[in-house]
């Protein structure tokens, strides 16, 4: 794949993602915050449960 085709493909993907992005919605007085992390496996020691606790402390 040439650089020109790759650049065109990346631009197309970027425009598509921008056009169909998710919209935030609030229902009631609650706001849900999601946090994705590894609780097992290779990266669990780096972030894992400690990251979950850090997010909880940051919210408080």
PyMOL Python script that loads the backbone (N, CA, C, O; Angstrom):
from pymol import cmd

cmd.read_pdbstr("""\
ATOM      1  N   UNK A   1       0.852  -1.171   0.000  1.00  0.00           N
ATOM      2  CA  UNK A   1       0.000   0.000   0.000  1.00  0.00           C
ATOM      3  C   UNK A   1       0.900   1.237   0.000  1.00  0.00           C
ATOM      4  O   UNK A   1       1.842   1.339   0.785  1.00  0.00           O
ATOM      5  N   UNK A   2       0.596   2.145  -0.874  1.00  0.00           N
ATOM      6  CA  UNK A   2       1.414   3.346  -0.957  1.00  0.00           C
ATOM      7  C   UNK A   2       1.039   4.321   0.151  1.00  0.00           C
ATOM      8  O   UNK A   2      -0.021   4.213   0.768  1.00  0.00           O
ATOM      9  N   UNK A   3       1.915   5.254   0.383  1.00  0.00           N
ATOM     10  CA  UNK A   3       1.693   6.249   1.430  1.00  0.00           C
ATOM     11  C   UNK A   3       0.457   7.091   1.134  1.00  0.00           C
ATOM     12  O   UNK A   3      -0.272   7.471   2.050  1.00  0.00           O
ATOM     13  N   UNK A   4       0.222   7.379  -0.131  1.00  0.00           N
ATOM     14  CA  UNK A   4      -0.930   8.190  -0.515  1.00  0.00           C
ATOM     15  C   UNK A   4      -2.241   7.461  -0.206  1.00  0.00           C
ATOM     16  O   UNK A   4      -3.191   8.067   0.291  1.00  0.00           O
ATOM     17  N   UNK A   5      -2.286   6.156  -0.502  1.00  0.00           N
ATOM     18  CA  UNK A   5      -3.487   5.374  -0.208  1.00  0.00           C
ATOM     19  C   UNK A   5      -3.698   5.237   1.295  1.00  0.00           C
ATOM     20  O   UNK A   5      -4.825   5.311   1.782  1.00  0.00           O
ATOM     21  N   UNK A   6      -2.605   5.038   2.023  1.00  0.00           N
ATOM     22  CA  UNK A   6      -2.698   4.910   3.476  1.00  0.00           C
ATOM     23  C   UNK A   6      -3.212   6.201   4.102  1.00  0.00           C
ATOM     24  O   UNK A   6      -4.066   6.166   4.987  1.00  0.00           O
ATOM     25  N   UNK A   7      -2.698   7.335   3.648  1.00  0.00           N
ATOM     26  CA  UNK A   7      -3.145   8.626   4.171  1.00  0.00           C
ATOM     27  C   UNK A   7      -4.621   8.842   3.862  1.00  0.00           C
ATOM     28  O   UNK A   7      -5.364   9.331   4.713  1.00  0.00           O
ATOM     29  N   UNK A   8      -5.051   8.488   2.673  1.00  0.00           N
ATOM     30  CA  UNK A   8      -6.459   8.615   2.306  1.00  0.00           C
ATOM     31  C   UNK A   8      -7.352   7.734   3.161  1.00  0.00           C
ATOM     32  O   UNK A   8      -8.434   8.148   3.576  1.00  0.00           O
ATOM     33  N   UNK A   9      -6.892   6.513   3.423  1.00  0.00           N
ATOM     34  CA  UNK A   9      -7.671   5.598   4.256  1.00  0.00           C
ATOM     35  C   UNK A   9      -7.778   6.116   5.686  1.00  0.00           C
ATOM     36  O   UNK A   9      -8.846   6.036   6.293  1.00  0.00           O
ATOM     37  N   UNK A  10      -6.686   6.644   6.228  1.00  0.00           N
ATOM     38  CA  UNK A  10      -6.716   7.182   7.587  1.00  0.00           C
ATOM     39  C   UNK A  10      -7.629   8.400   7.694  1.00  0.00           C
ATOM     40  O   UNK A  10      -8.332   8.565   8.692  1.00  0.00           O
ATOM     41  N   UNK A  11      -7.621   9.237   6.685  1.00  0.00           N
ATOM     42  CA  UNK A  11      -8.507  10.405   6.678  1.00  0.00           C
ATOM     43  C   UNK A  11      -9.960   9.960   6.618  1.00  0.00           C
ATOM     44  O   UNK A  11     -10.809  10.513   7.317  1.00  0.00           O
ATOM     45  N   UNK A  12     -10.254   8.957   5.782  1.00  0.00           N
ATOM     46  CA  UNK A  12     -11.620   8.453   5.665  1.00  0.00           C
ATOM     47  C   UNK A  12     -12.108   7.859   6.985  1.00  0.00           C
ATOM     48  O   UNK A  12     -13.248   8.088   7.390  1.00  0.00           O
ATOM     49  N   UNK A  13     -11.256   7.109   7.643  1.00  0.00           N
ATOM     50  CA  UNK A  13     -11.629   6.525   8.937  1.00  0.00           C
ATOM     51  C   UNK A  13     -11.846   7.621   9.975  1.00  0.00           C
ATOM     52  O   UNK A  13     -12.793   7.552  10.758  1.00  0.00           O
ATOM     53  N   UNK A  14     -10.989   8.619   9.988  1.00  0.00           N
ATOM     54  CA  UNK A  14     -11.139   9.725  10.932  1.00  0.00           C
ATOM     55  C   UNK A  14     -12.424  10.502  10.720  1.00  0.00           C
ATOM     56  O   UNK A  14     -13.109  10.847  11.683  1.00  0.00           O
ATOM     57  N   UNK A  15     -12.758  10.781   9.471  1.00  0.00           N
ATOM     58  CA  UNK A  15     -14.003  11.495   9.177  1.00  0.00           C
ATOM     59  C   UNK A  15     -15.217  10.650   9.534  1.00  0.00           C
ATOM     60  O   UNK A  15     -16.213  11.166  10.042  1.00  0.00           O
ATOM     61  N   UNK A  16     -15.131   9.354   9.268  1.00  0.00           N
ATOM     62  CA  UNK A  16     -16.235   8.461   9.620  1.00  0.00           C
ATOM     63  C   UNK A  16     -16.452   8.394  11.119  1.00  0.00           C
ATOM     64  O   UNK A  16     -17.591   8.405  11.587  1.00  0.00           O
ATOM     65  N   UNK A  17     -15.369   8.325  11.872  1.00  0.00           N
ATOM     66  CA  UNK A  17     -15.480   8.282  13.332  1.00  0.00           C
ATOM     67  C   UNK A  17     -16.053   9.589  13.873  1.00  0.00           C
ATOM     68  O   UNK A  17     -16.834   9.577  14.824  1.00  0.00           O
ATOM     69  N   UNK A  18     -15.673  10.706  13.277  1.00  0.00           N
ATOM     70  CA  UNK A  18     -16.183  11.998  13.727  1.00  0.00           C
ATOM     71  C   UNK A  18     -17.664  12.154  13.394  1.00  0.00           C
ATOM     72  O   UNK A  18     -18.416  12.759  14.158  1.00  0.00           O
ATOM     73  N   UNK A  19     -18.081  11.608  12.255  1.00  0.00           N
ATOM     74  CA  UNK A  19     -19.467  11.750  11.830  1.00  0.00           C
ATOM     75  C   UNK A  19     -20.412  10.888  12.660  1.00  0.00           C
ATOM     76  O   UNK A  19     -21.558  11.273  12.895  1.00  0.00           O
ATOM     77  N   UNK A  20     -19.945   9.738  13.098  1.00  0.00           N
ATOM     78  CA  UNK A  20     -20.817   8.809  13.813  1.00  0.00           C
ATOM     79  C   UNK A  20     -20.408   8.630  15.269  1.00  0.00           C
ATOM     80  O   UNK A  20     -20.614   7.559  15.838  1.00  0.00           O
ATOM     81  N   UNK A  21     -19.842   9.643  15.868  1.00  0.00           N
ATOM     82  CA  UNK A  21     -19.403   9.567  17.260  1.00  0.00           C
ATOM     83  C   UNK A  21     -20.578   9.464  18.220  1.00  0.00           C
ATOM     84  O   UNK A  21     -21.706   9.805  17.868  1.00  0.00           O
ATOM     85  N   UNK A  22     -20.317   9.000  19.415  1.00  0.00           N
ATOM     86  CA  UNK A  22     -21.352   8.863  20.431  1.00  0.00           C
ATOM     87  C   UNK A  22     -21.675  10.226  21.038  1.00  0.00           C
ATOM     88  O   UNK A  22     -20.811  11.096  21.151  1.00  0.00           O
ATOM     89  N   UNK A  23     -22.918  10.386  21.419  1.00  0.00           N
ATOM     90  CA  UNK A  23     -23.353  11.629  22.043  1.00  0.00           C
ATOM     91  C   UNK A  23     -23.642  11.360  23.516  1.00  0.00           C
ATOM     92  O   UNK A  23     -24.268  10.357  23.857  1.00  0.00           O
ATOM     93  N   UNK A  24     -23.196  12.241  24.369  1.00  0.00           N
ATOM     94  CA  UNK A  24     -23.414  12.080  25.806  1.00  0.00           C
ATOM     95  C   UNK A  24     -24.865  12.375  26.148  1.00  0.00           C
ATOM     96  O   UNK A  24     -25.475  13.292  25.597  1.00  0.00           O
ATOM     97  N   UNK A  25     -25.405  11.590  27.060  1.00  0.00           N
ATOM     98  CA  UNK A  25     -26.771  11.795  27.515  1.00  0.00           C
ATOM     99  C   UNK A  25     -26.796  11.703  29.032  1.00  0.00           C
ATOM    100  O   UNK A  25     -26.113  10.868  29.625  1.00  0.00           O
ATOM    101  N   UNK A  26     -27.580  12.558  29.647  1.00  0.00           N
ATOM    102  CA  UNK A  26     -27.738  12.530  31.095  1.00  0.00           C
ATOM    103  C   UNK A  26     -29.198  12.236  31.390  1.00  0.00           C
ATOM    104  O   UNK A  26     -30.092  12.909  30.875  1.00  0.00           O
ATOM    105  N   UNK A  27     -29.437  11.229  32.221  1.00  0.00           N
ATOM    106  CA  UNK A  27     -30.803  10.918  32.622  1.00  0.00           C
ATOM    107  C   UNK A  27     -30.899  11.067  34.135  1.00  0.00           C
ATOM    108  O   UNK A  27     -30.214  10.370  34.883  1.00  0.00           O
ATOM    109  N   UNK A  28     -31.734  11.959  34.566  1.00  0.00           N
ATOM    110  CA  UNK A  28     -31.870  12.195  35.999  1.00  0.00           C
ATOM    111  C   UNK A  28     -30.692  12.977  36.546  1.00  0.00           C
ATOM    112  O   UNK A  28     -30.087  13.792  35.849  1.00  0.00           O
ATOM    113  N   UNK A  29     -30.379  12.714  37.805  1.00  0.00           N
ATOM    114  CA  UNK A  29     -29.292  13.430  38.465  1.00  0.00           C
ATOM    115  C   UNK A  29     -28.013  12.616  38.552  1.00  0.00           C
ATOM    116  O   UNK A  29     -27.052  13.055  39.184  1.00  0.00           O
ATOM    117  N   UNK A  30     -27.977  11.443  37.935  1.00  0.00           N
ATOM    118  CA  UNK A  30     -26.810  10.572  38.035  1.00  0.00           C
ATOM    119  C   UNK A  30     -25.968  10.648  36.769  1.00  0.00           C
ATOM    120  O   UNK A  30     -26.486  10.753  35.657  1.00  0.00           O
ATOM    121  N   UNK A  31     -24.672  10.595  36.966  1.00  0.00           N
ATOM    122  CA  UNK A  31     -23.729  10.532  35.854  1.00  0.00           C
ATOM    123  C   UNK A  31     -22.913   9.261  36.029  1.00  0.00           C
ATOM    124  O   UNK A  31     -22.312   9.049  37.082  1.00  0.00           O
ATOM    125  N   UNK A  32     -22.889   8.422  35.013  1.00  0.00           N
ATOM    126  CA  UNK A  32     -22.120   7.185  35.079  1.00  0.00           C
ATOM    127  C   UNK A  32     -20.769   7.401  34.421  1.00  0.00           C
ATOM    128  O   UNK A  32     -20.680   7.944  33.320  1.00  0.00           O
ATOM    129  N   UNK A  33     -19.721   6.972  35.105  1.00  0.00           N
ATOM    130  CA  UNK A  33     -18.366   7.098  34.594  1.00  0.00           C
ATOM    131  C   UNK A  33     -17.804   5.697  34.430  1.00  0.00           C
ATOM    132  O   UNK A  33     -17.778   4.918  35.383  1.00  0.00           O
ATOM    133  N   UNK A  34     -17.358   5.378  33.233  1.00  0.00           N
ATOM    134  CA  UNK A  34     -16.782   4.066  32.975  1.00  0.00           C
ATOM    135  C   UNK A  34     -15.267   4.112  33.039  1.00  0.00           C
ATOM    136  O   UNK A  34     -14.642   5.118  32.704  1.00  0.00           O
ATOM    137  N   UNK A  35     -14.689   2.999  33.478  1.00  0.00           N
ATOM    138  CA  UNK A  35     -13.234   2.891  33.566  1.00  0.00           C
ATOM    139  C   UNK A  35     -12.854   1.487  33.126  1.00  0.00           C
ATOM    140  O   UNK A  35     -13.259   0.510  33.756  1.00  0.00           O
ATOM    141  N   UNK A  36     -12.097   1.376  32.074  1.00  0.00           N
ATOM    142  CA  UNK A  36     -11.695   0.081  31.534  1.00  0.00           C
ATOM    143  C   UNK A  36     -10.243  -0.179  31.915  1.00  0.00           C
ATOM    144  O   UNK A  36      -9.364   0.643  31.655  1.00  0.00           O
ATOM    145  N   UNK A  37     -10.004  -1.319  32.529  1.00  0.00           N
ATOM    146  CA  UNK A  37      -8.654  -1.679  32.946  1.00  0.00           C
ATOM    147  C   UNK A  37      -8.509  -3.193  32.963  1.00  0.00           C
ATOM    148  O   UNK A  37      -9.497  -3.921  32.870  1.00  0.00           O
ATOM    149  N   UNK A  38      -7.294  -3.653  33.082  1.00  0.00           N
ATOM    150  CA  UNK A  38      -7.012  -5.082  33.210  1.00  0.00           C
ATOM    151  C   UNK A  38      -6.941  -5.432  34.686  1.00  0.00           C
ATOM    152  O   UNK A  38      -6.129  -4.872  35.423  1.00  0.00           O
ATOM    153  N   UNK A  39      -7.784  -6.349  35.115  1.00  0.00           N
ATOM    154  CA  UNK A  39      -7.724  -6.816  36.493  1.00  0.00           C
ATOM    155  C   UNK A  39      -6.969  -8.130  36.599  1.00  0.00           C
ATOM    156  O   UNK A  39      -6.702  -8.615  37.699  1.00  0.00           O
ATOM    157  N   UNK A  40      -6.630  -8.698  35.464  1.00  0.00           N
ATOM    158  CA  UNK A  40      -5.796  -9.901  35.439  1.00  0.00           C
ATOM    159  C   UNK A  40      -4.955  -9.840  34.177  1.00  0.00           C
ATOM    160  O   UNK A  40      -5.280  -9.113  33.238  1.00  0.00           O
ATOM    161  N   UNK A  41      -3.899 -10.588  34.157  1.00  0.00           N
ATOM    162  CA  UNK A  41      -3.053 -10.616  32.974  1.00  0.00           C
ATOM    163  C   UNK A  41      -1.808  -9.765  33.121  1.00  0.00           C
ATOM    164  O   UNK A  41      -1.413  -9.384  34.222  1.00  0.00           O
ATOM    165  N   UNK A  42      -1.203  -9.480  31.982  1.00  0.00           N
ATOM    166  CA  UNK A  42       0.099  -8.823  31.936  1.00  0.00           C
ATOM    167  C   UNK A  42       0.105  -7.427  32.557  1.00  0.00           C
ATOM    168  O   UNK A  42       1.043  -7.075  33.273  1.00  0.00           O
ATOM    169  N   UNK A  43      -0.922  -6.637  32.293  1.00  0.00           N
ATOM    170  CA  UNK A  43      -0.925  -5.240  32.730  1.00  0.00           C
ATOM    171  C   UNK A  43      -1.657  -5.013  34.049  1.00  0.00           C
ATOM    172  O   UNK A  43      -1.838  -3.865  34.455  1.00  0.00           O
ATOM    173  N   UNK A  44      -2.078  -6.064  34.721  1.00  0.00           N
ATOM    174  CA  UNK A  44      -2.790  -5.903  35.989  1.00  0.00           C
ATOM    175  C   UNK A  44      -1.896  -5.287  37.060  1.00  0.00           C
ATOM    176  O   UNK A  44      -2.381  -4.533  37.904  1.00  0.00           O
ATOM    177  N   UNK A  45      -0.604  -5.594  37.040  1.00  0.00           N
ATOM    178  CA  UNK A  45       0.309  -5.032  38.043  1.00  0.00           C
ATOM    179  C   UNK A  45       0.553  -3.546  37.829  1.00  0.00           C
ATOM    180  O   UNK A  45       0.827  -2.822  38.786  1.00  0.00           O
ATOM    181  N   UNK A  46       0.457  -3.085  36.596  1.00  0.00           N
ATOM    182  CA  UNK A  46       0.733  -1.685  36.284  1.00  0.00           C
ATOM    183  C   UNK A  46      -0.441  -0.795  36.685  1.00  0.00           C
ATOM    184  O   UNK A  46      -0.238   0.262  37.283  1.00  0.00           O
ATOM    185  N   UNK A  47      -1.658  -1.208  36.363  1.00  0.00           N
ATOM    186  CA  UNK A  47      -2.833  -0.371  36.613  1.00  0.00           C
ATOM    187  C   UNK A  47      -3.824  -1.126  37.495  1.00  0.00           C
ATOM    188  O   UNK A  47      -3.946  -0.808  38.678  1.00  0.00           O
ATOM    189  N   UNK A  48      -4.503  -2.072  36.978  1.00  0.00           N
ATOM    190  CA  UNK A  48      -5.373  -2.989  37.704  1.00  0.00           C
ATOM    191  C   UNK A  48      -6.202  -2.387  38.816  1.00  0.00           C
ATOM    192  O   UNK A  48      -6.813  -1.332  38.645  1.00  0.00           O
ATOM    193  N   UNK A  49      -6.224  -3.062  39.965  1.00  0.00           N
ATOM    194  CA  UNK A  49      -7.045  -2.641  41.096  1.00  0.00           C
ATOM    195  C   UNK A  49      -6.581  -1.302  41.662  1.00  0.00           C
ATOM    196  O   UNK A  49      -7.399  -0.533  42.167  1.00  0.00           O
ATOM    197  N   UNK A  50      -5.303  -1.013  41.587  1.00  0.00           N
ATOM    198  CA  UNK A  50      -4.811   0.288  42.035  1.00  0.00           C
ATOM    199  C   UNK A  50      -5.381   1.424  41.208  1.00  0.00           C
ATOM    200  O   UNK A  50      -5.667   2.496  41.741  1.00  0.00           O
ATOM    201  N   UNK A  51      -5.548   1.203  39.919  1.00  0.00           N
ATOM    202  CA  UNK A  51      -6.157   2.204  39.056  1.00  0.00           C
ATOM    203  C   UNK A  51      -7.613   2.431  39.388  1.00  0.00           C
ATOM    204  O   UNK A  51      -8.097   3.562  39.343  1.00  0.00           O
ATOM    205  N   UNK A  52      -8.319   1.357  39.725  1.00  0.00           N
ATOM    206  CA  UNK A  52      -9.724   1.472  40.123  1.00  0.00           C
ATOM    207  C   UNK A  52      -9.835   2.323  41.386  1.00  0.00           C
ATOM    208  O   UNK A  52     -10.687   3.208  41.469  1.00  0.00           O
ATOM    209  N   UNK A  53      -8.983   2.057  42.359  1.00  0.00           N
ATOM    210  CA  UNK A  53      -8.996   2.836  43.599  1.00  0.00           C
ATOM    211  C   UNK A  53      -8.626   4.296  43.336  1.00  0.00           C
ATOM    212  O   UNK A  53      -9.189   5.196  43.960  1.00  0.00           O
ATOM    213  N   UNK A  54      -7.694   4.538  42.428  1.00  0.00           N
ATOM    214  CA  UNK A  54      -7.301   5.911  42.096  1.00  0.00           C
ATOM    215  C   UNK A  54      -8.459   6.681  41.478  1.00  0.00           C
ATOM    216  O   UNK A  54      -8.659   7.855  41.787  1.00  0.00           O
ATOM    217  N   UNK A  55      -9.222   6.029  40.608  1.00  0.00           N
ATOM    218  CA  UNK A  55     -10.382   6.685  39.996  1.00  0.00           C
ATOM    219  C   UNK A  55     -11.432   6.987  41.055  1.00  0.00           C
ATOM    220  O   UNK A  55     -12.027   8.064  41.047  1.00  0.00           O
ATOM    221  N   UNK A  56     -11.663   6.050  41.963  1.00  0.00           N
ATOM    222  CA  UNK A  56     -12.636   6.282  43.039  1.00  0.00           C
ATOM    223  C   UNK A  56     -12.216   7.466  43.906  1.00  0.00           C
ATOM    224  O   UNK A  56     -13.052   8.293  44.270  1.00  0.00           O
ATOM    225  N   UNK A  57     -10.929   7.555  44.239  1.00  0.00           N
ATOM    226  CA  UNK A  57     -10.445   8.678  45.049  1.00  0.00           C
ATOM    227  C   UNK A  57     -10.553   9.993  44.289  1.00  0.00           C
ATOM    228  O   UNK A  57     -10.866  11.024  44.885  1.00  0.00           O
ATOM    229  N   UNK A  58     -10.300   9.975  42.992  1.00  0.00           N
ATOM    230  CA  UNK A  58     -10.385  11.200  42.196  1.00  0.00           C
ATOM    231  C   UNK A  58     -11.820  11.706  42.114  1.00  0.00           C
ATOM    232  O   UNK A  58     -12.053  12.914  42.071  1.00  0.00           O
ATOM    233  N   UNK A  59     -12.773  10.792  42.093  1.00  0.00           N
ATOM    234  CA  UNK A  59     -14.181  11.189  42.018  1.00  0.00           C
ATOM    235  C   UNK A  59     -14.635  11.808  43.330  1.00  0.00           C
ATOM    236  O   UNK A  59     -15.403  12.770  43.338  1.00  0.00           O
ATOM    237  N   UNK A  60     -14.160  11.255  44.434  1.00  0.00           N
ATOM    238  CA  UNK A  60     -14.552  11.789  45.752  1.00  0.00           C
ATOM    239  C   UNK A  60     -13.928  13.147  45.938  1.00  0.00           C
ATOM    240  O   UNK A  60     -14.124  13.780  46.975  1.00  0.00           O
TER     241      UNK A  60
END
""", "prot")
cmd.dss("prot")
cmd.show_as("cartoon", "prot")
cmd.util.cbc("prot")
cmd.orient("prot")
